[in-house]
Amino acid sequence: MPGGNFSVLFGDFQTNYSFSRFLMLTALLQVNTANNQALTGTVRLRWNYRPDSDLYIIYTAGQRFASLETNAPQYYLRHAVPCGTE
């Protein structure tokens, strides 16, 4: 780093809600100014459709900074992708 001074902001907030013992919603908000990433939000829906078998639907969106020096925001969006375990 030129000059040797820099600052990084990092934090997160997570909340969970259970509709039943088989269906759960989790929301996560992360702030991280290191590595050009500023803000990310993730929502995850988990469905336990039979014992030891889960289906996850995950949606992530956020804002990424191209350069911390120019502070030019770039928005990105990742589409929901279903995945499961069995």
MIDOSE-1310 file (N, C-alpha, C; in nm, 2 decimals, decimal comma, always signed):
residues 86
mpgg	+0,08/-0,12/+0,00/+0,00/+0,00/+0,00/+0,09/+0,12/+0,00; +0,07/+0,21/-0,09/+0,14/+0,34/-0,09/+0,09/+0,42/+0,03; +0,19/+0,47/+0,11/+0,16/+0,55/+0,23/+0,14/+0,46/+0,35; +0,11/+0,33/+0,33/+0,11/+0,24/+0,45/-0,02/+0,25/+0,53
nfsv	-0,12/+0,33/+0,50/-0,24/+0,34/+0,58/-0,36/+0,29/+0,50; -0,44/+0,21/+0,56/-0,57/+0,17/+0,50/-0,66/+0,13/+0,61; -0,79/+0,12/+0,58/-0,89/+0,07/+0,67/-0,98/-0,03/+0,61; -1,03/-0,12/+0,68/-1,12/-0,23/+0,63/-1,24/-0,23/+0,73
lfgd	-1,36/-0,24/+0,67/-1,48/-0,25/+0,75/-1,54/-0,39/+0,72; -1,57/-0,47/+0,83/-1,62/-0,60/+0,81/-1,72/-0,62/+0,92; -1,84/-0,68/+0,89/-1,94/-0,72/+0,98/-2,05/-0,80/+0,92; -2,13/-0,86/+1,00/-2,24/-0,94/+0,94/-2,36/-0,94/+1,04
fqtn	-2,48/-0,97/+0,99/-2,60/-0,98/+1,06/-2,68/-1,10/+1,01; -2,72/-1,19/+1,09/-2,79/-1,31/+1,05/-2,91/-1,33/+1,13; -3,02/-1,37/+1,06/-3,14/-1,41/+1,13/-3,20/-1,53/+1,08; -3,27/-1,61/+1,16/-3,33/-1,74/+1,12/-3,47/-1,74/+1,16
ysfs	-3,56/-1,80/+1,08/-3,70/-1,82/+1,11/-3,74/-1,96/+1,07; -3,80/-2,03/+1,16/-3,85/-2,17/+1,13/-4,00/-2,17/+1,12; -4,04/-2,20/+1,00/-4,19/-2,22/+0,98/-4,24/-2,34/+1,05; -4,16/-2,45/+1,04/-4,19/-2,57/+1,11/-4,05/-2,64/+1,13
rflm	-4,05/-2,76/+1,19/-3,92/-2,83/+1,20/-3,87/-2,88/+1,07; -3,95/-2,87/+0,96/-3,90/-2,92/+0,83/-3,87/-2,80/+0,74; -3,91/-2,68/+0,77/-3,89/-2,56/+0,67/-3,83/-2,45/+0,75; -3,71/-2,40/+0,70/-3,64/-2,29/+0,77/-3,59/-2,19/+0,67
ltal	-3,60/-2,06/+0,71/-3,55/-1,95/+0,63/-3,44/-1,88/+0,70; -3,32/-1,85/+0,63/-3,21/-1,78/+0,69/-3,17/-1,66/+0,60; -3,15/-1,55/+0,67/-3,11/-1,43/+0,59/-2,98/-1,38/+0,65; -2,88/-1,35/+0,57/-2,75/-1,30/+0,61/-2,71/-1,18/+0,53
lqvn	-2,66/-1,08/+0,60/-2,62/-0,95/+0,54/-2,47/-0,94/+0,59; -2,38/-0,92/+0,49/-2,24/-0,91/+0,52/-2,18/-0,78/+0,46; -2,10/-0,71/+0,54/-2,03/-0,59/+0,49/-1,88/-0,62/+0,50; -1,81/-0,60/+0,39/-1,67/-0,63/+0,38/-1,60/-0,54/+0,27
tann	-1,52/-0,44/+0,31/-1,46/-0,35/+0,22/-1,33/-0,40/+0,17; -1,28/-0,51/+0,22/-1,15/-0,57/+0,17/-1,18/-0,65/+0,04; -1,08/-0,66/-0,04/-1,10/-0,74/-0,17/-1,21/-0,69/-0,26; -1,23/-0,55/-0,26/-1,32/-0,49/-0,35/-1,47/-0,53/-0,33
qalt	-1,51/-0,59/-0,22/-1,64/-0,64/-0,20/-1,70/-0,55/-0,09; -1,82/-0,49/-0,11/-1,87/-0,40/-0,01/-1,99/-0,46/+0,06; -2,09/-0,51/+0,00/-2,21/-0,55/+0,06/-2,27/-0,67/-0,01; -2,31/-0,78/+0,07/-2,37/-0,90/+0,01/-2,48/-0,94/+0,10
gtvr	-2,59/-0,98/+0,04/-2,71/-1,03/+0,11/-2,74/-1,17/+0,06; -2,77/-1,26/+0,14/-2,80/-1,40/+0,11/-2,93/-1,45/+0,18; -3,02/-1,51/+0,11/-3,14/-1,57/+0,17/-3,14/-1,72/+0,13; -3,15/-1,80/+0,23/-3,15/-1,95/+0,21/-3,28/-2,01/+0,27
lrwn	-3,34/-2,09/+0,19/-3,46/-2,16/+0,23/-3,42/-2,31/+0,24; -3,44/-2,37/+0,35/-3,41/-2,52/+0,37/-3,53/-2,59/+0,40; -3,55/-2,70/+0,32/-3,67/-2,79/+0,34/-3,62/-2,93/+0,36; -3,65/-2,99/+0,47/-3,62/-3,12/+0,51/-3,73/-3,21/+0,47
yrpd	-3,73/-3,27/+0,35/-3,85/-3,34/+0,29/-3,86/-3,48/+0,34; -3,75/-3,54/+0,39/-3,75/-3,67/+0,46/-3,63/-3,68/+0,55; -3,62/-3,76/+0,64/-3,50/-3,77/+0,73/-3,37/-3,78/+0,66; -3,28/-3,70/+0,70/-3,14/-3,69/+0,64/-3,14/-3,65/+0,49
sdly	-3,25/-3,58/+0,44/-3,25/-3,53/+0,31/-3,30/-3,39/+0,31; -3,22/-3,29/+0,26/-3,25/-3,15/+0,26/-3,25/-3,09/+0,12; -3,33/-3,00/+0,09/-3,33/-2,92/-0,03/-3,31/-2,78/+0,01; -3,21/-2,71/-0,06/-3,18/-2,57/-0,03/-3,21/-2,49/-0,16
iiyt	-3,27/-2,37/-0,14/-3,28/-2,27/-0,24/-3,21/-2,15/-0,19; -3,11/-2,10/-0,26/-3,02/-2,00/-0,21/-3,02/-1,88/-0,31; -3,04/-1,76/-0,26/-3,04/-1,64/-0,35/-2,94/-1,54/-0,29; -2,85/-1,49/-0,37/-2,74/-1,40/-0,33/-2,74/-1,28/-0,42
agqr	-2,73/-1,16/-0,36/-2,72/-1,03/-0,43/-2,63/-0,94/-0,36; -2,57/-0,85/-0,43/-2,48/-0,75/-0,35/-2,43/-0,64/-0,44; -2,34/-0,57/-0,38/-2,27/-0,46/-0,45/-2,12/-0,48/-0,44; -2,05/-0,46/-0,55/-1,90/-0,48/-0,55/-1,84/-0,35/-0,60
fasl	-1,73/-0,31/-0,54/-1,66/-0,19/-0,58/-1,55/-0,23/-0,67; -1,54/-0,17/-0,79/-1,43/-0,20/-0,89/-1,30/-0,16/-0,83; -1,29/-0,04/-0,76/-1,17/+0,00/-0,70/-1,20/+0,08/-0,58; -1,13/+0,06/-0,47/-1,16/+0,13/-0,35/-1,11/+0,27/-0,36
etna	-1,02/+0,30/-0,45/-0,97/+0,44/-0,47/-1,07/+0,52/-0,55; -1,12/+0,47/-0,65/-1,22/+0,55/-0,73/-1,36/+0,54/-0,68; -1,39/+0,44/-0,59/-1,52/+0,42/-0,53/-1,63/+0,41/-0,64; -1,60/+0,34/-0,75/-1,70/+0,32/-0,85/-1,78/+0,19/-0,83
pqyy	-1,91/+0,20/-0,79/-1,98/+0,07/-0,76/-2,02/+0,00/-0,88; -2,02/-0,14/-0,87/-2,07/-0,23/-0,98/-2,17/-0,32/-0,91; -2,29/-0,33/-0,96/-2,39/-0,42/-0,90/-2,39/-0,55/-0,96; -2,41/-0,66/-0,89/-2,42/-0,79/-0,94/-2,53/-0,86/-0,88
lrha	-2,58/-0,97/-0,95/-2,69/-1,04/-0,90/-2,67/-1,19/-0,94; -2,68/-1,28/-0,84/-2,67/-1,42/-0,87/-2,81/-1,48/-0,86; -2,85/-1,55/-0,96/-2,98/-1,61/-0,96/-2,99/-1,72/-0,86; -3,11/-1,75/-0,82/-3,14/-1,86/-0,72/-3,11/-1,99/-0,79
vpcg	-3,03/-2,08/-0,72/-2,99/-2,21/-0,77/-3,04/-2,31/-0,67; -3,13/-2,40/-0,70/-3,17/-2,51/-0,61/-3,06/-2,61/-0,60; -3,03/-2,66/-0,48/-2,94/-2,77/-0,46/-2,99/-2,86/-0,35; -2,95/-2,98/-0,35/-3,01/-3,07/-0,24/-2,90/-3,17/-0,20
te	-2,93/-3,24/-0,09/-2,84/-3,34/-0,03/-2,93/-3,46/-0,01; -2,87/-3,58/-0,03/-2,94/-3,70/+0,00/-2,85/-3,80/+0,06
